Amino acid sequence: MGQEIERKFLVVSEQWRDAVVAHVVYRQGYLCGNQRSSVRIRVSDQEARLNIKSATLGIERQEYDYPLPLEDAHTLLDCLCEQPLIEKTRYYVDYQEKRWEIDVFAGDNAGLIVAEIELACVDETIALPPWVGEEVSHDPRYYNVSLVKYPYKDWVRP
């Protein structure tokens, strides 16, 4: 069994951009998402993955991840996944010996920027960067599976 321990935060400034070490553009969609789990297809320009996560609310979830043929993944995204797809660029930023992932969403979720950090254990102490704001780990609206059904553009006020 795979285990993911991850915390999510809103990003409150652009300071992180000067520290980017890499980035990747993702297209992802969900074959299903229910009270027990979600099944996701994620494609970058170099690889495709099938990902299954438990629907547990909070920072700790079961996670399984498998490679997929790129052509199959594109077909699954276009033909079988719920629409709209999640479009985002993930930036990798190192801060105090930890690797942060900053997701800048596009499409129906444009304007949303979320920072995530994976932890070794639930009670691991981390230093928060100055560009990190409110923690949203326990808010299901910020889960990608939720952003498909209820995109950021529909619940944020300009």
C-alpha positions in Angstrom: 0.0 0.0 0.0 1.2 3.5 -0.8 0.8 6.3 1.6 0.7 10.0 0.9 1.1 12.6 3.6 0.7 16.1 2.1 -0.2 19.5 3.3 -1.7 22.2 1.1 -1.5 26.0 1.4 -2.7 29.0 -0.5 0.1 31.1 -2.1 0.0 34.7 -1.1 2.8 36.3 -3.0 5.0 35.8 -6.1 8.3 35.5 -4.0 8.5 31.8 -4.8 9.1 32.4 -8.5 12.7 33.4 -8.0 13.5 30.0 -6.4 12.0 27.7 -9.1 14.3 24.8 -9.9 12.0 23.0 -12.4 8.5 22.9 -13.8 6.1 20.6 -15.6 2.8 21.2 -17.4 0.0 18.7 -16.5 -3.3 17.8 -18.0 -5.3 15.6 -15.8 -8.8 14.1 -15.5 -10.8 11.8 -13.3 -12.4 8.6 -14.4 -14.3 8.5 -11.2 -14.4 10.2 -7.8 -16.7 9.0 -5.0 -16.8 8.8 -1.2 -14.2 6.1 -1.1 -11.6 7.0 -3.8 -10.7 8.9 -6.9 -9.1 7.5 -10.1 -7.0 10.0 -12.0 -5.2 10.1 -15.3 -2.3 12.6 -15.5 -0.3 13.5 -18.5 2.8 15.6 -19.0 4.8 16.0 -22.2 7.0 13.1 -21.1 4.8 10.6 -19.3 1.4 9.4 -18.2 0.3 8.0 -14.9 -2.8 6.3 -13.5 -3.3 7.3 -9.9 -5.8 6.0 -7.3 -6.2 7.8 -4.0 -8.4 7.2 -1.0 -11.0 10.0 -0.5 -9.9 10.6 3.1 -10.2 14.2 4.1 -7.0 15.6 5.6 -3.3 15.2 5.0 -2.9 11.4 5.1 -4.3 9.2 2.3 -3.7 5.9 0.6 -2.2 6.3 -2.9 -1.3 4.0 -5.7 0.4 5.2 -8.9 1.2 3.4 -12.2 2.7 4.2 -15.6 0.4 4.3 -18.6 1.1 4.4 -22.3 1.0 8.1 -23.3 -1.4 7.6 -26.3 -3.8 5.6 -24.1 -3.7 8.3 -21.5 -4.6 11.0 -24.0 -7.6 8.9 -25.2 -8.8 8.3 -21.7 -8.5 12.1 -20.9 -10.4 13.1 -24.0 -13.1 10.4 -24.1 -13.7 8.9 -20.6 -12.7 11.5 -18.0 -15.1 14.0 -16.4 -14.8 17.4 -18.0 -13.4 20.0 -17.7 -9.9 18.6 -17.3 -7.5 20.0 -14.8 -4.8 22.1 -16.4 -1.9 23.3 -14.4 1.8 24.0 -14.3 3.6 22.6 -11.3 6.7 24.5 -10.2 9.3 22.9 -7.9 10.8 25.1 -5.2 13.3 24.2 -2.5 12.9 25.9 0.8 14.9 25.0 3.9 15.8 21.5 2.7 12.3 20.6 1.6 10.8 20.4 -1.9 7.6 22.4 -2.4 5.3 22.0 -5.3 3.4 25.1 -6.4 0.4 24.4 -8.7 -0.6 27.3 -10.9 -4.0 26.4 -12.4 -5.3 27.4 -15.8 -8.6 26.9 -17.6 -11.7 26.9 -15.4 -9.4 27.0 -12.3 -7.3 30.0 -13.4 -6.3 32.3 -10.6 -5.8 29.4 -8.1 -2.3 28.9 -6.8 -1.7 26.2 -4.2 1.6 25.1 -2.6 1.9 21.5 -1.5 4.5 19.7 0.6 4.9 16.0 1.1 5.9 14.9 4.6 7.6 11.8 6.0 5.1 11.6 8.9 1.9 13.3 10.0 3.5 15.3 12.8 6.6 16.4 10.9 7.5 20.0 11.7 8.2 22.2 8.7 9.2 25.8 8.2 6.6 27.7 6.2 8.0 30.0 3.5 6.9 33.7 3.5 4.9 33.1 0.3 2.6 30.5 2.0 -0.7 31.6 3.5 -3.8 29.8 4.8 -3.6 26.0 5.1 -6.3 24.3 3.1 -5.4 20.7 3.6 -8.8 20.0 5.2 -10.9 21.9 2.7 -12.2 19.6 0.0 -12.8 22.4 -2.4 -9.0 22.5 -3.1 -8.7 18.8 -4.0 -8.2 18.4 -7.7 -11.1 15.9 -7.9 -13.4 18.6 -6.5 -12.1 21.3 -8.9 -13.4 19.2 -11.8 -17.0 19.3 -10.5 -16.9 22.7 -8.9 -14.2 24.8 -10.6 -12.5 27.7 -8.9 -14.1 30.2 -11.3 -17.6 29.2 -9.9 -16.8 29.8 -6.2 -14.3 32.6 -6.1 -15.4 36.3 -6.2 -13.5 38.7 -8.4 
